[in-house]
């Protein structure tokens, strides 16, 4: 058969470039003209819309997913001497916040097909010092939450969902973000919704939500919207030693209309996903993402990342080789992730060895994320497919 056509793309396809519309831009402009750009009415609107989307009782907007994770740990009482079990296949923030609270991050290995933490591996690592579990819904694919919640109930553990990739995800009929005790979402530029930087903490407990609202803005009794709005100035006092974690109205303005387009954008990514599945099928040494979630009733993959695996022995080159060759033909990619137990800090501080988590290590050496955003056209997707087929050689 003829060799796949050589790529001819002129413009660089930026990995994770967000879809920002004129409607989003106008909302930001209107916010600037309103004179209220700090935490105020648009943050409140954004929180309420997000709360309804997830179906939870409370949604507290913050300046990052990291801040949301940090608040969940503090409100949950995690501190020095405690252990928190999580996955090594995640962004450093997931484990860093555990360290910041004086606790020890304890990693548990993952499923080689999905990259998600294995409940059986969690249970092996539970000790009397274990206080919480942070499952990460990697790439938008929900973790096995029934099993994880059963473990939490049996051992008295807090469950904090890291849902940075999973705004649209559902697990067996339940929305991700409304399953554990807390959930943390991300609105970073590469996410399904972006506020440039930003995050959300969700929970169903009144007292936890109230404490989160206090802690996110210095622990003071009255935020700026209450102090300086037309209701008139009110005195405040410090109730807790809080943080500067609040979201601004400028950030919320950018995200408001994206929430309305969430399902439409998911359908667009699903179409690109199917294009990749069909266009990349059968290439020797290229393992496509697992489709097991489609067999689970009531389960929805958020389609945040399309992650392939490169088997060097079959492909004749490594993941890094493929990444470099795609860059040379103007296609950006990402790696999600190099397992945390392989990073210098976690190796040297906690004594982790490369083979402690063999599945996570295996994925780390092979995984590559292809461009997948609602901003992409069919032509963009075809360019990615054509480039990969050309790199892999004759059909």
C-alpha positions in Angstrom: 0.0 0.0 0.0 1.1 3.6 -0.6 2.9 5.5 2.2 0.8 8.0 4.1 1.1 11.5 2.8 3.8 13.7 4.2 2.5 16.4 6.6 2.1 19.9 5.1 0.8 21.8 8.1 1.9 25.4 8.2 0.6 26.7 11.5 1.6 25.1 14.8 -1.3 23.2 16.4 -1.1 24.3 20.0 -1.9 21.5 22.5 -4.9 22.3 24.6 -5.7 25.7 23.0 -9.0 26.8 24.5 -12.1 27.9 22.6 -12.8 31.5 23.6 -15.8 33.1 21.8 -16.8 36.7 21.3 -19.5 36.1 23.9 -16.9 35.2 26.5 -14.8 38.3 25.6 -17.8 40.6 25.8 -18.6 39.3 29.3 -15.1 40.1 30.4 -15.3 43.6 28.9 -18.7 44.2 30.6 -17.1 43.1 33.9 -14.3 45.6 33.4 -16.8 48.4 32.6 -18.9 47.5 35.6 -16.1 48.6 38.0 -16.4 45.4 40.0 -13.5 43.1 39.1 -12.8 41.4 42.4 -14.9 38.6 44.0 -18.5 39.6 43.5 -21.7 39.0 41.6 -20.2 37.1 38.7 -18.4 34.7 41.0 -21.7 34.1 42.7 -23.4 33.4 39.4 -20.6 31.1 38.3 -20.8 29.1 41.6 -24.5 28.7 41.3 -24.4 27.5 37.7 -21.6 25.1 38.5 -23.5 23.8 41.6 -26.5 23.0 39.5 -24.4 21.3 36.9 -22.8 18.9 39.4 -26.0 18.5 41.5 -24.2 19.2 44.8 -25.3 21.4 47.6 -22.3 23.8 47.5 -19.7 25.0 45.0 -17.0 27.4 46.2 -15.0 29.2 43.6 -11.2 29.5 44.2 -8.1 30.6 42.2 -7.0 27.1 41.3 -7.7 23.4 41.6 -4.7 23.2 43.9 -6.4 25.7 46.3 -9.5 23.6 46.3 -7.5 20.5 47.2 -5.7 22.4 49.9 -9.0 23.6 51.4 -10.4 20.1 51.4 -7.4 18.7 53.3 -7.5 21.5 55.9 -11.2 21.3 56.4 -10.9 17.5 56.6 -8.4 17.8 59.4 -5.4 16.4 57.6 -2.1 17.4 59.3 1.3 16.2 60.5 1.6 12.5 61.1 -1.3 11.7 58.8 -1.1 9.7 55.5 -3.1 10.4 52.4 -3.3 7.8 49.7 -3.3 8.9 46.0 -2.1 8.0 42.6 1.4 8.6 41.2 -0.2 9.3 37.8 -1.1 12.9 38.3 0.1 16.4 38.2 2.5 17.3 41.1 -0.2 19.5 42.8 -2.2 16.5 43.9 0.6 15.3 46.1 2.3 18.6 46.9 -0.7 19.8 48.8 -0.5 16.8 51.0 3.1 17.7 51.8 2.1 21.3 52.5 -0.3 20.1 55.2 2.5 18.1 56.9 1.1 14.7 55.9 2.8 12.0 53.9 1.6 11.2 50.4 1.3 7.4 50.0 1.1 6.3 46.4 -0.9 3.3 45.1 -0.5 1.8 41.7 -2.9 2.2 38.8 -4.7 0.2 36.1 -2.4 -0.1 33.1 -5.3 0.3 30.7 -6.9 3.4 32.2 -4.2 5.0 34.4 -6.7 5.3 37.3 -5.9 4.2 40.8 -6.8 0.6 41.7 -9.0 0.2 44.8 -7.2 -3.0 45.7 -3.9 -1.1 45.8 -5.4 1.5 48.0 -6.5 -1.1 50.5 -3.0 -2.6 50.7 -1.7 0.8 51.8 -4.2 1.7 54.5 -2.7 2.1 58.0 -3.8 3.5 61.3 -2.3 6.8 60.1 -4.4 7.0 56.8 -6.7 10.0 56.9 -7.9 10.4 53.3 -7.8 9.1 49.8 -7.5 11.4 46.7 -8.6 9.5 43.6 -7.8 11.3 40.3 -10.2 10.9 37.4 -7.3 10.8 34.9 -8.0 12.1 31.4 -11.7 12.5 32.2 -12.3 8.7 32.8 -14.0 8.2 36.2 -12.3 6.1 38.9 -14.0 3.0 40.4 -15.8 5.2 43.0 -18.2 2.5 44.3 -15.2 0.4 45.5 -13.3 3.5 46.8 -16.3 4.8 48.7 -16.8 1.3 50.2 -13.2 1.3 51.4 -13.6 4.8 52.8 -16.7 3.8 54.8 -15.0 0.6 56.1 -11.9 2.4 57.3 -13.3 5.8 58.2 -11.5 7.8 55.5 -12.1 11.1 53.8 -12.5 11.0 50.0 -11.4 14.0 48.0 -12.0 13.6 44.3 -9.4 15.3 42.1 -11.7 16.1 39.2 -9.4 18.5 37.3 -10.0 16.5 34.1 -13.6 15.5 34.7 -16.1 18.3 34.7 -18.5 16.4 32.4 -17.9 12.9 33.8 -20.4 10.6 35.4 -19.9 7.3 37.2 -22.8 4.8 37.2 -25.4 7.5 37.1 -23.7 9.9 39.6 -21.9 13.1 38.6 -18.2 13.2 39.4 -17.8 15.9 42.0 -20.9 14.7 43.9 -19.7 11.3 45.0 -16.9 11.8 47.6 -16.8 14.2 50.6 -15.2 16.9 48.5 -14.2 17.4 44.8 -11.7 19.8 43.3 -12.1 21.1 39.7 -9.7 23.0 37.5 -10.3 25.9 35.0 -6.7 26.0 33.8 -6.3 27.1 30.1 -6.2 23.5 28.8 -9.4 22.4 30.6 -13.0 22.0 29.3 -13.8 25.3 30.9 -11.2 27.9 31.4 -11.1 31.0 33.6 -7.4 31.4 32.7 -6.6 30.2 36.2 -9.2 29.0 38.6 -10.8 26.1 40.4 -13.9 25.0 42.3 -14.5 23.0 45.5 -17.7 21.1 45.8 -19.3 19.5 48.9 -22.6 18.6 50.4 -21.9 19.5 54.0 -23.1 22.9 55.3 -20.3 23.4 57.9 -17.6 22.5 55.4 -18.9 24.9 52.8 -19.1 27.7 55.3 -15.5 27.1 56.5 -14.3 26.9 52.9 -15.8 30.3 52.1 -14.0 31.7 55.2 -10.7 30.1 54.5 -10.5 31.1 50.8 -10.3 34.8 51.7 -8.1 35.4 54.7 -10.6 33.9 57.2 -12.4 37.2 57.5 -16.1 37.5 58.3 -17.1 39.8 55.3 -15.7 39.6 51.8 -15.2 42.7 49.6 -18.6 42.3 47.9 -20.3 42.5 51.3 -18.1 45.3 52.6 -18.2 47.7 49.6 -21.4 47.0 47.7 -24.3 49.4 47.7 -25.5 47.8 50.9 -22.8 49.9 52.6 -19.6 49.2 54.4 -19.6 46.6 57.2 -16.9 45.9 59.7 -15.2 42.5 59.6 -13.0 40.5 61.9 -10.6 37.6 61.4 -12.3 34.3 62.3 -9.6 31.9 61.0 -6.1 32.3 59.6 -7.2 31.9 56.0 -5.6 32.1 52.6 -5.7 34.3 49.4 -7.6 31.6 47.4 -10.5 33.6 46.0 -11.6 33.8 42.4 -12.2 37.2 40.8 -15.2 38.4 38.8 -12.9 38.8 35.8 -12.1 35.1 35.9 -15.7 34.0 36.5 -16.8 36.2 33.6 -14.6 34.2 31.2 -16.2 31.0 32.4 -19.9 31.8 32.6 -20.9 31.2 29.0 -18.5 28.3 28.6 -20.6 26.5 31.2 -23.6 26.9 28.8 -21.6 25.4 26.0 -20.2 22.5 28.0 -22.2 19.7 26.5 -21.8 21.0 22.9 -18.1 21.2 23.4 -18.0 17.6 24.8 -19.8 16.4 21.7 -17.2 18.1 19.6 -14.4 16.3 21.4 -16.2 13.0 21.2 -16.4 13.5 17.4 -12.6 14.1 17.3 -12.1 11.1 19.6 -13.9 8.9 17.1 -11.9 10.4 14.3 -8.7 9.4 16.1 -10.0 5.9 16.9 -10.8 5.2 13.2 -7.8 7.0 11.7 -5.1 5.6 14.0 -6.4 2.0 14.3 -4.0 -0.8 13.4 -0.7 1.0 13.6 1.9 -1.4 15.1 3.2 -0.2 18.4 0.5 2.4 19.0 -2.0 1.5 21.7 -5.2 3.6 21.6 -7.1 4.6 24.8 -9.3 2.0 26.5 -13.0 2.2 25.7 -14.1 0.2 28.7 -16.1 3.1 30.2 -18.6 3.0 27.4 -19.8 -0.5 28.7 -20.6 0.9 32.1 -24.3 2.0 32.4 -24.6 5.7 33.4 -20.8 6.3 33.0 -19.6 9.2 31.0 -16.0 9.9 30.0 -15.2 13.6 30.0 -12.9 13.2 26.9 -10.4 15.6 28.4 -7.3 13.8 27.1 -6.7 11.4 24.2 -3.8 9.4 25.4 -2.0 6.9 23.2 0.9 4.5 24.3 4.0 3.9 22.2 5.5 0.4 22.4 9.1 1.0 21.3 9.8 -2.7 20.4 6.9 -2.7 17.9 7.0 0.9 16.7 10.8 1.1 16.3 11.0 4.4 18.2 10.0 5.8 21.6 7.3 8.0 22.8 9.7 10.9 23.0 10.8 10.3 19.4 7.1 10.5 18.3 6.6 13.7 20.3 9.7 15.3 18.7 8.7 14.3 15.2 5.2 15.6 15.6 6.6 18.9 16.9 8.8 19.1 13.7 5.6 18.9 11.6 3.8 21.6 13.7 1.7 19.5 16.0 1.9 20.0 19.7 1.4 17.2 22.2 1.6 16.6 26.0 2.6 14.0 28.5 0.2 13.1 31.3 2.2 12.1 33.2 5.6 11.2 34.4 4.6 9.3 37.6 5.4 11.3 40.7 7.4 8.5 42.4 10.0 9.0 39.6 10.4 12.7 40.4 13.5 13.9 42.3 11.6 15.3 45.3 9.5 12.2 45.9 12.3 9.8 45.3 14.7 11.6 47.7 12.2 12.6 50.4 10.1 9.5 50.7 12.5 6.8 49.3 10.3 5.7 46.4 12.0 3.4 43.8 11.1 3.3 40.1 9.7 -0.2 40.3 7.5 0.4 43.4 4.6 1.1 41.0 5.2 -0.9 37.9 2.1 0.0 36.0 2.6 3.7 36.6 6.2 3.4 35.5 5.1 1.5 32.3 2.6 4.2 31.4 5.1 7.0 32.2 7.5 5.7 29.6 4.9 5.3 26.8 2.0 7.8 27.2 1.5 10.7 24.9 -1.6 13.1 24.7 -2.8 14.2 21.3 -4.5 17.6 20.7 -8.2 17.4 21.7 -10.2 20.6 22.1 -13.5 22.0 20.9 -11.5 24.6 19.0 -10.1 22.0 16.7 -11.5 21.5 13.2 -11.8 18.3 11.3 -8.9 19.4 9.2 -6.8 19.7 12.4 -7.7 16.2 13.4 -6.9 14.9 9.9 -3.5 16.6 10.1 -2.7 14.8 13.4 -3.8 11.5 12.0 -1.9 12.0 8.7 1.3 13.0 10.6 1.2 10.0 12.9 0.6 7.6 10.0 3.4 9.1 8.1 5.8 8.8 11.0 4.8 5.2 11.5 5.6 4.4 7.9 3.8 2.6 5.1 0.2 1.4 5.7 
